[in-house]
Amino acid sequence: MTLLVVDGSNAIHRAHYAVPPMKHKGIPTNAVVGFMRIVKSNLRITEATHCGVVFDLPGRNHRHELFEEYKGTREKKPEVTEALAIQVPICADLCRAIGLRMIGKKNVEGDDIIGHLAVEYARAYDDLAIILSNDKDFADLLKYKKVRLLNPNKGMITRKRVPEIWGVKATQMVDYLMLEGDKIDNIPGVKGVGDVTILKMLSQYKRVEDVPAEMYPKAFRDPKAFKALHKQFKLTRQLLTIKLDAVRYDLPKLERGPIDKEWVKEICGQYGMKNLQAELLRP
């Protein structure tokens, strides 16, 4: 058995920019077409017997409570937000129609749900749990037995491949990001510390909290500045660590169900997606 956990929010954004604009009676459909192709092709590639498609629901989560500016610098494009808001429910219905579970919980970030599903499935069944996403935050989860990360650009990433790709162990990915920062989520890193320095630090020390002041730029070597930096680390470690206990889920429900051909035809017919209909119904 194999579980495929789809980072839905990540995949639909990639689909939106990968597929040229398409509309049917004024309703955008390009992200739907791209998203469903991503899902279908990766189900085939992984031969997944179980699948969960996870989307972030609107609203705040525990990271916003820790850090008010969390994701505060994300570029806001109203036209993209509106187009995706229309298409997400269509994607959700099509996923259900081909026998997949749609999962999301208010006030819980999708990353935490994905982490829970993957790690708990691997533990419970001692079988592969594959996360489909290009978000490197998930590389931290590769420290768990039989968890994999399927990155659209880098292919299947195992625990052994993490040093090859990022230069650090899977157990150090959170520390790597604490130093580098995450511009997309507006999580601060350490100014003046580049890749070469990061790799040097983490080759000598397991955790950033153990790195001595003299290895940092001069601005952080003053005792007061160094103390402030460690206060920042306390926050960023919490922000970057995926919470595995944020939800509970009945794992057997992730088993793929039968395709409801009539429902697929109904949805695709409603939005003028005949080519997609043929692709989804093809064995």
C-alpha positions as CSV (number, residue, x, y, z in Angstrom):
1,M,0.0,0.0,0.0
2,T,1.1,3.6,-0.6
3,L,-0.4,6.9,0.5
4,L,-0.2,10.0,-1.6
5,V,-0.9,13.2,0.3
6,V,-1.5,16.1,-2.1
7,D,-0.6,19.6,-1.0
8,G,-3.7,21.0,-2.7
9,S,-3.1,24.7,-2.0
10,N,0.5,24.4,-3.5
11,A,-0.6,22.3,-6.5
12,I,-3.5,24.6,-7.5
13,H,-1.2,27.7,-7.5
14,R,1.3,25.8,-9.7
15,A,-1.5,24.7,-12.0
16,H,-2.9,28.3,-12.3
17,Y,0.4,29.6,-13.6
18,A,1.3,26.5,-15.7
19,V,-1.9,26.3,-17.8
20,P,-2.9,29.2,-20.1
21,P,-6.1,31.1,-19.2
22,M,-9.2,29.1,-20.0
23,K,-12.9,30.1,-19.3
24,H,-16.3,28.5,-19.9
25,K,-19.2,30.9,-19.8
26,G,-17.1,33.4,-17.9
27,I,-15.9,30.9,-15.3
28,P,-12.1,30.2,-15.2
29,T,-11.1,26.6,-15.5
30,N,-7.4,26.5,-16.3
31,A,-6.4,25.8,-12.7
32,V,-8.9,23.0,-12.5
33,V,-7.5,21.3,-15.6
34,G,-3.9,21.7,-14.4
35,F,-4.7,20.6,-10.9
36,M,-6.6,17.4,-11.9
37,R,-3.8,16.5,-14.3
38,I,-1.3,16.9,-11.5
39,V,-3.3,14.7,-9.2
40,K,-4.1,12.0,-11.9
41,S,-0.5,11.7,-13.1
42,N,0.9,11.4,-9.7
43,L,-1.6,8.8,-8.6
44,R,-0.4,6.8,-11.6
45,I,3.3,7.5,-10.9
46,T,3.1,6.5,-7.2
47,E,0.5,3.7,-7.7
48,A,-1.1,5.1,-4.5
49,T,-3.8,2.9,-3.0
50,H,-4.7,5.7,-0.5
51,C,-4.9,9.4,-1.1
52,G,-5.7,12.6,0.8
53,V,-6.0,16.0,-0.9
54,V,-5.4,18.8,1.6
55,F,-6.4,22.5,1.2
56,D,-5.9,25.4,3.5
57,L,-9.2,26.9,4.6
58,P,-9.5,30.7,4.9
59,G,-8.6,32.2,8.3
60,R,-5.9,32.3,10.9
61,N,-4.1,29.4,12.5
62,H,-1.8,29.0,15.5
63,R,1.2,30.5,13.7
64,H,-0.7,33.8,13.3
65,E,-1.2,33.8,17.1
66,L,2.6,33.3,17.6
67,F,3.6,35.8,15.0
68,E,1.1,38.5,13.8
69,E,3.1,39.1,10.6
70,Y,3.1,35.4,9.5
71,K,2.5,35.3,5.7
72,G,2.0,39.0,5.9
73,T,4.2,39.8,2.9
74,R,2.6,37.4,0.5
75,E,1.9,39.1,-2.8
76,K,-1.8,39.8,-3.0
77,K,-3.3,39.5,-6.5
78,P,-7.0,39.9,-6.2
79,E,-7.7,38.5,-9.7
80,V,-5.7,35.3,-8.9
81,T,-7.3,34.9,-5.4
82,E,-10.8,35.3,-7.0
83,A,-10.1,32.9,-9.8
84,L,-8.8,30.2,-7.5
85,A,-11.6,30.7,-5.0
86,I,-14.0,29.8,-7.8
87,Q,-12.0,26.8,-9.0
88,V,-11.2,25.1,-5.7
89,P,-14.7,23.8,-5.1
90,I,-14.7,22.4,-8.7
91,C,-11.4,20.6,-8.0
92,A,-12.8,19.3,-4.7
93,D,-15.9,17.8,-6.4
94,L,-13.8,16.2,-9.1
95,C,-11.4,14.7,-6.5
96,R,-14.4,13.3,-4.7
97,A,-15.8,12.0,-8.0
98,I,-12.7,10.0,-8.7
99,G,-12.7,8.5,-5.2
100,L,-10.3,10.7,-3.3
101,R,-10.7,12.2,0.2
102,M,-10.7,16.1,0.5
103,I,-9.4,17.3,3.8
104,G,-9.2,20.7,5.5
105,K,-9.9,22.1,8.9
106,K,-10.6,25.6,10.0
107,N,-7.9,27.3,12.0
108,V,-5.4,24.4,11.2
109,E,-2.8,25.0,8.5
110,G,-2.7,22.5,5.7
111,D,0.9,21.7,6.3
112,D,0.1,20.3,9.7
113,I,-2.7,18.1,8.4
114,I,-0.4,16.8,5.6
115,G,2.4,16.1,8.2
116,H,0.0,14.2,10.5
117,L,-1.5,12.1,7.7
118,A,1.9,11.1,6.2
119,V,3.7,10.3,9.5
120,E,0.8,8.5,11.1
121,Y,0.1,6.5,8.0
122,A,3.8,5.4,7.7
123,R,3.8,4.5,11.4
124,A,0.5,2.7,11.4
125,Y,0.9,0.6,8.2
126,D,4.7,0.6,7.9
127,D,4.2,1.6,4.2
128,L,5.2,4.5,2.0
129,A,3.6,7.9,2.6
130,I,4.4,10.3,-0.2
131,I,3.8,14.1,0.1
132,L,3.3,15.8,-3.2
133,S,4.6,19.4,-2.9
134,N,7.5,21.7,-3.8
135,D,7.5,23.2,-0.3
136,K,10.9,22.3,1.3
137,D,9.4,22.6,4.8
138,F,8.3,19.0,4.4
139,A,11.9,17.8,4.1
140,D,12.0,17.8,7.9
141,L,9.5,14.9,7.8
142,L,11.8,12.7,5.9
143,K,13.5,11.9,9.2
144,Y,10.5,9.6,9.8
145,K,10.7,6.1,8.4
146,K,9.0,5.5,5.0
147,V,8.0,9.2,4.5
148,R,8.9,10.6,1.1
149,L,8.6,14.0,-0.6
150,L,7.7,14.1,-4.3
151,N,8.9,17.5,-5.6
152,P,7.8,18.4,-9.1
153,N,11.3,19.7,-9.9
154,K,13.5,17.4,-7.9
155,G,11.7,14.1,-8.1
156,M,11.3,11.7,-5.3
157,I,13.3,12.8,-2.3
158,T,14.3,10.4,0.4
159,R,16.1,11.0,3.7
160,K,19.3,10.1,2.0
161,R,18.8,12.6,-0.8
162,V,18.3,15.6,1.6
163,P,22.1,16.3,2.1
164,E,22.6,16.0,-1.7
165,I,19.9,18.6,-2.4
166,W,20.2,21.0,0.6
167,G,23.6,20.1,2.1
168,V,22.2,19.2,5.6
169,K,20.5,16.2,7.2
170,A,16.8,15.9,7.2
171,T,16.9,16.3,11.0
172,Q,18.5,19.8,10.4
173,M,16.0,21.2,7.9
174,V,14.2,23.3,10.4
175,D,17.5,24.7,11.6
176,Y,18.5,25.4,8.0
177,L,15.3,27.3,7.4
178,M,15.7,29.2,10.7
179,L,19.0,30.6,9.4
180,E,17.8,31.1,5.8
181,G,14.4,32.4,6.6
182,D,11.2,31.8,4.6
183,K,10.3,34.8,2.5
184,I,7.0,33.3,1.2
185,D,5.7,32.9,4.8
186,N,7.5,36.0,6.1
187,I,9.6,34.0,8.6
188,P,12.8,35.9,9.4
189,G,16.2,34.3,8.9
190,V,19.6,35.7,9.9
191,K,20.7,38.7,7.9
192,G,24.2,38.3,6.4
193,V,24.3,34.5,6.8
194,G,24.3,32.9,3.3
195,D,24.3,29.3,2.2
196,V,28.0,28.7,2.6
197,T,27.9,29.9,6.2
198,I,24.7,28.0,7.0
199,L,26.3,24.7,5.8
200,K,29.5,25.4,7.7
201,M,27.5,26.0,10.9
202,L,25.3,23.0,10.6
203,S,28.2,20.7,9.6
204,Q,29.7,21.5,13.0
205,Y,26.6,21.9,15.2
206,K,23.3,20.0,15.2
207,R,21.2,22.9,16.2
208,V,21.4,26.6,15.5
209,E,21.1,27.3,19.2
210,D,24.5,25.6,19.7
211,V,26.3,27.8,17.2
212,P,28.7,30.2,19.0
213,A,28.5,34.0,18.6
214,E,31.8,34.2,16.7
215,M,30.4,32.3,13.7
216,Y,27.7,34.9,13.1
217,P,28.2,38.3,11.5
218,K,29.6,41.1,13.8
219,A,26.1,42.6,14.2
220,F,25.1,39.5,16.2
221,R,28.1,39.0,18.4
222,D,27.2,41.6,21.0
223,P,25.7,39.8,24.0
224,K,22.5,41.7,23.8
225,A,22.1,41.1,20.0
226,F,23.0,37.5,20.5
227,K,20.4,37.1,23.1
228,A,17.8,38.7,20.8
229,L,18.8,36.3,18.1
230,H,18.1,33.3,20.3
231,K,14.8,34.8,21.2
232,Q,14.0,34.9,17.5
233,F,15.1,31.3,17.2
234,K,12.6,30.2,19.8
235,L,9.9,31.8,17.7
236,T,11.0,30.6,14.3
237,R,11.5,27.0,15.4
238,Q,7.9,27.0,16.5
239,L,6.8,28.6,13.2
240,L,8.8,26.2,11.0
241,T,8.1,22.9,12.9
242,I,5.1,21.0,11.4
243,K,2.7,20.0,14.2
244,L,1.9,16.4,13.9
245,D,-0.8,16.5,16.6
246,A,-2.9,19.4,15.1
247,V,-5.6,17.0,14.0
248,R,-6.7,13.4,14.3
249,Y,-7.9,11.4,11.2
250,D,-9.3,8.0,10.6
251,L,-6.6,6.6,8.3
252,P,-8.7,3.8,6.7
253,K,-10.9,6.5,5.1
254,L,-7.9,7.5,2.9
255,E,-8.3,4.3,0.8
256,R,-9.2,5.3,-2.8
257,G,-12.8,4.7,-3.7
258,P,-14.4,3.9,-7.1
259,I,-14.8,6.5,-9.8
260,D,-18.3,7.9,-10.1
261,K,-18.2,8.2,-13.9
262,E,-21.6,10.0,-14.2
263,W,-20.5,12.6,-11.6
264,V,-17.3,13.2,-13.5
265,K,-19.2,13.7,-16.8
266,E,-21.7,16.0,-15.1
267,I,-19.0,18.3,-13.7
268,C,-16.8,18.3,-16.8
269,G,-19.9,18.9,-19.0
270,Q,-21.0,21.8,-16.8
271,Y,-17.6,23.6,-17.3
272,G,-16.8,22.5,-20.9
273,M,-13.9,20.3,-19.9
274,K,-14.4,17.4,-22.4
275,N,-10.7,16.7,-22.7
276,L,-10.2,16.5,-19.0
277,Q,-13.2,14.2,-18.7
278,A,-11.6,11.7,-21.1
279,E,-8.3,11.9,-19.1
280,L,-10.0,11.3,-15.7
281,L,-12.0,8.4,-17.0
282,R,-9.1,6.8,-18.8
283,P,-7.7,3.8,-16.8
